Amino acid sequence: MTTVSIIIVSFNARADLERCLESLHAAPADGQEIIVVDNQSSDGSPDAARRWPRVRVIDAGSNLGFARANNIGIRASSGANLLLLNSDTLVPAGAVQTLVAALDRLADVAVVGPRLVDGNGRAELSFGRMLGPVSELRQQVLVRGQQSGAPLLSAFVERTTRSEHYPDWVSGACLLVRRGDAEAAGLLDERYFMYEEDVDFCAAIRRRGRRILFTPVVEVVHLRGRSGAGTPAAARAAYHRSHLAFYEKHRPGWAPILRWYQRLRGVL
């Protein structure tokens, strides 16, 4: 029986993908399957992934984006739980089993996210409140303050990422969800090519009365933003399109203001 299906979407990040798969294979566990959905990489990522005997590779045929490619992997999988995992992550031994155990002990929880840290061990603010003008401003202040080394803000991020709690969303870089909840939510909304799909997915799950859990008992390294590093302009454009799509769906009263602001900045 497959306990957890690990879905990794890959796009021209071969070195990261190989490191991610190596970390997963360092201490292989029973009841796990690994599916890599490749968005037509040109760097040999699919062939590199196929060298691992426990990895199934699905060629998407074109660059379908994060949400759609994840949905392909989910539909092809068989696990009772689904772990959406970025290719630019490193997963320590036992981490997946610990996340599954955290999910199993709380029947009303549908999604679990771990503590994410960068390559230097600095915590990532990988959860938050439902996106809106105020919550986004708060998130940006905390993230930028931490990145700049502001003592009070850095201390706050460190402290809040050390406590288990129930945010509105957790990052899709490493997100464990029960299959039943994922399917009831309609899987990921494919209008998001890249960015915001994790927040939207968690919102759809919460609307059904289910909870999202952040737990620091598992720590995963996230070498953030590597997939979009080769095409930064395209990544920025994808972010702005997803941002607007999110507001049109969840904050329609604010969407015209955001659209005007994006046009003013020349990013729409």
N, C-alpha and C positions, 0 to 999 in steps of 0.2 A: 504493500500500500504506500502510495506517495503522500507523505505528510506535507511537504512544501515544494512548490515549483518556483524556482528562481528565474525571473525574467530579466534579461539584460538587453537593452537596446544599444546597438553599436553604430557609430558613424565616424569613420576615419580617425579612430583613436586606438590603433592596434597595440601600441606599447601599454597603454592604460588597460586595455581589455586583457592582455596577457597577464599583467600583474594582478588584476582582479580575479581571473580564473585560477591563477597560481595560489592566491590566498584562499580561495574556496576549496581547492584540492589539497591544501596542506594538511587538513584534518577532515577528510571526507566523512559524511554521516549517512547512515541508512535512511531511506525514505525521502531522499532529496533528488530532484531532477533539475538540470540547468538547461535553459533554452536561451540561445542568443539570437535575436532578431536583427539582422544587418540591413541597414538602410542604404544599400548600394555603395558600400565603402570602396575606395579605389586604392587602399593601402595594404591590401592583403589580409584584412581583419577576418573574413570568413574562413580562409584556409588556416590561419593561425589558431582560430577557435576550434576547428575540426581536429586539431592534433590532440586535443584532450578527449579521452575515450568516453567520458561521462557527459559530454556536452552535445546537445542537438542544435544545429545551426539552421535557421530559416532565412533564406534570402528574400527580402521584401520586394525586390525588383526595381525599386526606386526609393528616393528619400521621402518616406511617408510621414516623417515627424515622430515625435516622442509618443504622443497619445495613441495614435493609430497603430504604430509598431508594437507598443505594449499590448494593445488589444489582440493583435495577431498572436502574440506569444501566449497570452492568457487563454485564448480559445484553443490553442494547440496543446495546452498543458493538462495535467490530470490531478494536481495536488489539491488537498483540502484547504490549504493556505497558499497564498501567492506573495512572493517577495519581489517587489519592484526594486531593481538595483541598478544604479548607474555604473557604467564601465569604468569610471574614474574613482572607484572606491576600493578599499582594502578591508577585507572582512576577517577579523581574528577567529581563531579556532573556538568553536562552541557558541559563537555569537548567534547564528541562525536558530539553533536549538533553544537558546535562552530567550530569544524573542518569541518563539512559538510557545514556550512555557508561560511567558507573561500574558500572551493572548488567551491561553487555555484557562488561566486562573480567574479571568474576569469575563463572565458570560455576556455582559452588556457592552463590552468593548469590541469594536470591529476592526480597528486599525492600531498598530503599534509602530512607533518610530524610535530609533536609538539616538544616543548622543553622537553627533557628528563633530569631528575635529579635522583641522587641516594637517598638512604634512609636518608642521611644527608642534602639533598637539594643542593648538588654540581652538577653543570651542566655536562652533558655528551656531548662529541663532536659527535653528532649523525647524522652528514651529512658531505659531503665533495666533493672533486673533483673526477673525474673518476680515478679508481685505476690504478696506474702505479708506477714504481720505485721512481720517484720524489715525487708524491703525497702521496704515502705510507710513505715515510721517513718523510715528513712534518707532516702527521697525527700522526705518532708514537712519534715524538718530542713533539708535542703539548699535546698529551694524557699523556705521561710519565712525562713531565714537570709539568702538572697540578696535577697528582697523587703524585708527590714528593713535591708539594707545592712551586714550583718556582714562585716567585711573578709576573714577567712579563708575563710568559706563562699562569699562572692561570688567570691573569687579561684579557689577550687576549681572552681566551676561554669564560670567563664570558661575555665579551663585545660582541663577535661574536654570542653567543647564545641568545642575547637579541634583535637582529635585524632580521626583516623579509627579506628573500632574496631567490635567486633561485640557489641552489647547483645542482650538478650532481646527487646526491642520498641522500636519507634520510633513517634512520634505519628502518628495518622491525620489530623492537620491537613494533612500533605503526605507522602504515602506512595506510593512507586512500587513496583509488584509485577509480576512476570511473569504474564501471563494463565494460563499452564499451572499455575503454582503456586497462584494464587488459586482456580482451578477444582478442583484436586486437594484443596485444603483445605476445599472446600465453600462458598466465598465467606464473607461475614461472618455470624456467628451472630445470627439475628434475635431472639433472646430479649433482646438488649440494645437498648433503645430509644434510649439515649443514654449515652455513657461506657463505658469498659472494652472496647468491641468491638475496638479496635485491638490491645490487649494480647492478647486472646483469639485474634484473627486471626493475629498473629505466633506465638503458641504453637502453633496448629494447623499452621502452616508449618514451624516448627522440629521438630515431632514427626516430620516426614518426612525429617529429616536435612539440611534446608536452613538457610542462614544469613541473618541480618539484619545489614545494614551501616548504620552512621551515618557520614556524611561531611560535613565542614565546607567542602568545596570549593564548595558551593552554600549560599547564605544567603537565606532566605525570611522576609518580615515576617509575623508572626502577631498580629493584633489580637484577642487571646484572649477567648473567652467572649461574643462579641457576640450570637450567635444566641439564647442563653438569657437575655440581659440584660433583655428585656421581661417575662419570666415567671420570675423567680428562684426562687420557691417550687416551681414545676413542675420546673425544672431540678435543684434540690436533691433533690427526691423521685425524679426519674429516676436521679440519681447513686446514691442509696442503694439503689434497686432493682437497678441494674446491679451495684453493688458486691457485694451479697448473692448475686446470680445467679452472679457470677464465682467467689466462694468456694464456692458449692454445687457448681460444676462442677470447679474446679481444686484447692480446698483444703477438701474436705468435712469433715475433722476440725475445722477452725476455724469452719465455717459456723454451727453452733449458738451459739457464743460471739459471733460478729458479730451474729447475729439478736437475741440477748439484749441486746447493747450498743445496738443500734439502737432496740429497744423501750424500753430504759431512758432513752434520750435523746428518745424520742417522735418518731423520724424514720422509722420503718418504716410 
